[in-house]
């Protein structure tokens, strides 16, 4: 699923809405379209455990009914973890940063830690990338809150396979232009000549409000979920907590109407 584009995901969701008979609202005008708002979609080639979107419905439906129907109708590899009623505006504003996991096959953790130290010590690290507005040069360092390094230092395996690997867990602020994990890897190559011998694997583990002092990322749906319990005690989905516990839990909650 990491190779599915955002357009592929959007098409799959619209098919699922029809199959699940979810009464999504449509815009007015000559070419009506469903009122679906995506926020901070992950780039193609990147896996994610924390994608969020907003739906506007034409009639009221229990959030758990919407979640279950969509989850059953979505293709394998896309799971709808949770749905909540939006009781406060500004979901996009709450998605302030992302926690990424980047696996570097063939790179020892010591080499990775040395490169990360050089990167974090720099005042700025500029990279170039082709965007919708053409080739742009921008700083990546200011967006990176922290990078943690772990991994394995095993000896190389036979047949040319790379046993040593490093795992980077990086917290990156959402900025304009967006700084992606591959931009940070480009920056590591610029400042420390860190070049993995094989392709990297990138996964978004969480996104939400950023606690600047600690670098922790909170659950962006907490405010809606808390308000729902306060105004409608006894109506919460009894299995929501179990699903959240069983979902991937890095250093912060990754629940949400997510893929």
C-alpha positions as CSV (number, residue, x, y, z in Angstrom):
1,X,0.0,0.0,0.0
2,X,2.9,2.4,0.4
3,X,3.0,2.7,-3.4
4,X,-0.6,3.8,-3.7
5,X,-0.8,7.5,-4.5
6,X,-3.1,9.9,-2.7
7,X,-5.4,9.9,-5.8
8,X,-5.6,6.1,-5.5
9,X,-6.6,6.4,-1.8
10,X,-9.2,9.0,-2.6
11,X,-10.8,6.8,-5.3
12,X,-10.9,3.9,-2.9
13,X,-12.6,6.0,-0.2
14,X,-15.2,7.3,-2.6
15,X,-16.0,3.7,-3.7
16,X,-16.2,2.6,-0.1
17,X,-18.6,5.5,0.8
18,X,-21.0,4.3,-2.0
19,X,-20.7,0.6,-1.0
20,X,-21.2,1.4,2.7
21,X,-24.2,3.7,1.9
22,X,-22.7,6.5,3.9
23,X,-24.7,9.7,3.1
24,X,-21.8,11.9,2.4
25,X,-22.8,15.5,1.5
26,X,-22.0,17.0,-1.9
27,X,-21.0,20.5,-2.9
28,X,-23.3,22.7,-5.0
29,X,-22.8,23.9,-8.5
30,X,-22.3,22.5,-12.0
31,X,-19.9,19.7,-10.9
32,X,-20.8,18.5,-7.4
33,X,-18.2,16.6,-5.5
34,X,-18.2,14.8,-2.1
35,X,-17.3,17.0,0.9
36,X,-14.1,15.2,1.9
37,X,-11.1,17.1,3.3
38,X,-7.7,15.4,3.4
39,X,-5.0,16.9,5.7
40,X,-1.3,16.3,5.3
41,X,-1.5,13.2,3.1
42,X,1.7,11.0,3.1
43,X,3.7,11.1,-0.2
44,X,3.7,8.1,-2.6
45,X,6.2,5.4,-1.5
46,X,5.7,6.1,2.2
47,X,3.6,3.9,4.5
48,X,1.5,5.5,7.2
49,X,-0.3,4.5,10.4
50,X,-1.7,8.0,11.0
51,X,-3.7,9.6,8.2
52,X,-6.7,11.8,8.9
53,X,-9.6,13.1,6.9
54,X,-12.9,14.9,7.5
55,X,-16.3,13.9,6.0
56,X,-19.4,16.1,5.9
57,X,-22.6,13.9,6.0
58,X,-26.0,14.8,4.6
59,X,-27.7,13.3,7.6
60,X,-26.6,12.3,11.1
61,X,-25.1,8.8,11.6
62,X,-23.4,7.2,14.6
63,X,-19.6,7.6,14.1
64,X,-19.0,3.9,14.9
65,X,-21.5,2.9,12.2
66,X,-19.6,5.1,9.7
67,X,-16.3,3.6,10.8
68,X,-17.4,0.0,10.6
69,X,-19.1,0.4,7.2
70,X,-16.1,2.1,5.6
71,X,-13.6,-0.3,7.1
72,X,-15.5,-3.3,5.7
73,X,-15.7,-1.6,2.2
74,X,-12.1,-0.5,2.0
75,X,-9.5,-2.7,0.2
76,X,-7.0,-4.8,2.2
77,X,-4.2,-2.6,3.6
78,X,-6.4,0.4,4.4
79,X,-7.9,0.3,7.8
80,X,-10.3,2.8,9.3
81,X,-9.2,2.9,12.9
82,X,-11.7,5.3,14.4
83,X,-14.3,7.9,13.6
84,X,-15.4,10.7,15.9
85,X,-17.9,13.6,15.5
86,X,-16.1,16.8,14.9
87,X,-17.2,18.9,17.8
88,X,-14.4,21.5,17.5
89,X,-13.1,23.1,14.3
90,X,-9.5,23.2,13.1
91,X,-8.4,19.5,12.6
92,X,-5.8,20.7,10.0
93,X,-4.4,23.2,12.5
94,X,-3.9,20.4,15.1
95,X,-1.7,18.4,12.8
96,X,1.4,20.3,13.6
97,X,4.1,17.6,13.2
98,X,4.7,14.0,12.3
99,X,6.7,11.2,13.8
100,X,8.5,9.2,11.0
101,X,10.4,5.9,11.1
102,X,13.1,5.5,8.5
103,X,14.9,2.2,8.1
104,X,18.4,2.4,6.5
105,X,19.6,-1.0,5.4
106,X,23.3,-1.3,5.1
107,X,24.0,1.6,7.4
108,X,25.4,1.0,10.9
109,X,23.8,2.8,13.8
110,X,27.1,4.4,14.8
111,X,27.6,5.9,11.3
112,X,24.0,7.1,11.4
113,X,24.4,8.6,14.8
114,X,27.5,10.5,13.7
115,X,25.7,11.9,10.7
116,X,22.6,12.8,12.7
117,X,24.8,14.7,15.3
118,X,26.4,16.7,12.4
119,X,22.9,17.5,11.0
120,X,21.4,18.5,14.3
121,X,24.4,20.8,15.0
122,X,24.0,22.7,11.8
123,X,22.1,26.0,11.8
124,X,20.5,25.2,8.4
125,X,20.7,22.4,5.9
126,X,19.3,23.4,2.5
127,X,18.1,20.9,-0.2
128,X,16.5,21.2,-3.6
129,X,13.3,19.4,-4.7
130,X,11.0,19.7,-7.6
131,X,7.6,21.0,-6.4
132,X,4.4,22.0,-8.1
133,X,5.9,25.5,-8.4
134,X,9.1,24.2,-10.0
135,X,12.5,23.5,-8.4
136,X,12.8,25.0,-5.0
137,X,15.6,25.3,-2.5
138,X,14.6,25.3,1.2
139,X,16.0,24.7,4.6
140,X,15.2,21.3,6.3
141,X,17.0,21.7,9.6
142,X,14.5,24.2,11.1
143,X,11.6,21.7,10.7
144,X,13.3,18.8,12.4
145,X,12.6,18.7,16.2
146,X,14.6,15.6,17.0
147,X,16.1,12.5,15.5
148,X,16.6,9.3,17.5
149,X,18.9,6.5,16.2
150,X,18.7,2.8,16.9
151,X,19.5,-0.4,15.0
152,X,21.7,-3.4,14.7
153,X,25.5,-3.7,14.1
154,X,25.5,-7.4,12.9
155,X,28.2,-8.5,10.5
156,X,27.3,-8.4,6.8
157,X,25.5,-11.6,5.6
158,X,26.7,-13.7,2.7
159,X,25.5,-13.1,-0.9
160,X,25.9,-9.4,-0.6
161,X,23.0,-8.8,1.8
162,X,23.2,-6.0,4.3
163,X,22.7,-7.2,7.8
164,X,23.7,-3.9,9.5
165,X,20.9,-1.3,9.6
166,X,20.0,1.9,11.4
167,X,16.5,3.1,12.3
168,X,15.8,6.8,12.5
169,X,12.8,8.1,14.4
170,X,12.4,11.8,13.5
171,X,9.9,14.4,14.6
172,X,9.3,16.9,11.8
173,X,7.2,20.0,11.9
174,X,4.6,20.6,9.2
175,X,6.0,23.6,7.3
176,X,5.6,25.3,4.0
177,X,7.1,23.9,1.8
178,X,6.6,20.6,3.6
179,X,9.8,18.9,4.7
180,X,9.5,15.2,4.0
181,X,11.7,12.4,5.5
182,X,13.5,12.0,2.2
183,X,14.4,15.7,2.3
184,X,16.0,15.0,5.7
185,X,17.9,12.1,4.2
186,X,19.2,14.4,1.4
187,X,20.3,16.8,4.1
188,X,22.2,14.0,6.0
189,X,23.9,13.2,2.7
190,X,24.9,16.8,2.2
191,X,26.3,17.4,5.7
192,X,27.8,14.0,6.5
193,X,27.9,12.0,3.2
194,X,25.5,9.4,4.6
195,X,24.3,7.4,1.6
196,X,22.4,4.1,2.2
197,X,23.5,1.4,-0.3
198,X,19.9,0.3,-0.8
199,X,16.4,1.9,-0.8
200,X,15.0,3.1,2.5
201,X,11.7,2.2,4.1
202,X,9.7,5.1,5.5
203,X,6.6,5.0,7.7
204,X,4.6,7.8,9.4
205,X,3.8,6.6,12.9
206,X,1.9,9.6,14.2
207,X,0.9,13.2,13.5
208,X,-0.9,15.7,15.7
209,X,-0.3,18.6,18.1
210,X,3.4,19.1,19.0
211,X,4.6,19.6,22.5
212,X,7.7,21.8,21.8
213,X,9.5,21.3,25.2
214,X,9.4,17.5,24.9
215,X,9.0,16.9,21.2
216,X,6.0,14.5,21.9
217,X,3.1,14.3,19.5
218,X,-0.4,14.1,20.9
219,X,-3.6,12.6,19.6
220,X,-5.4,15.2,17.5
221,X,-8.8,13.7,18.1
222,X,-8.6,13.9,21.9
223,X,-10.6,17.1,22.2
224,X,-13.5,15.8,20.1
225,X,-13.5,12.5,21.9
226,X,-13.4,14.1,25.3
227,X,-16.2,16.5,24.4
228,X,-18.4,13.7,23.1
229,X,-18.1,11.8,26.3
230,X,-18.9,14.9,28.3
231,X,-22.1,15.8,26.4
232,X,-23.3,12.2,25.7
233,X,-22.3,9.9,28.5
234,X,-22.9,6.3,27.8
235,X,-23.1,6.6,24.0
236,X,-19.4,6.0,23.3
237,X,-18.4,3.0,21.3
238,X,-17.4,0.3,23.9
239,X,-14.8,-1.2,21.6
240,X,-13.0,2.1,20.6
241,X,-10.6,1.8,23.5
242,X,-9.7,-1.8,22.6
243,X,-9.0,-0.8,18.9
244,X,-6.8,2.1,20.0
245,X,-4.9,-0.2,22.3
246,X,-4.4,-2.8,19.5
247,X,-3.4,-0.1,16.9
248,X,0.3,0.8,16.4
249,X,1.3,3.0,19.4
250,X,4.7,4.6,19.0
251,X,5.3,7.4,21.5
252,X,1.8,9.0,21.0
253,X,-1.6,7.9,20.0
254,X,-2.2,7.1,16.3
255,X,-5.9,6.8,16.3
256,X,-8.3,8.5,13.9
257,X,-10.2,8.1,10.8
258,X,-7.0,6.8,9.2
259,X,-5.5,4.6,6.6
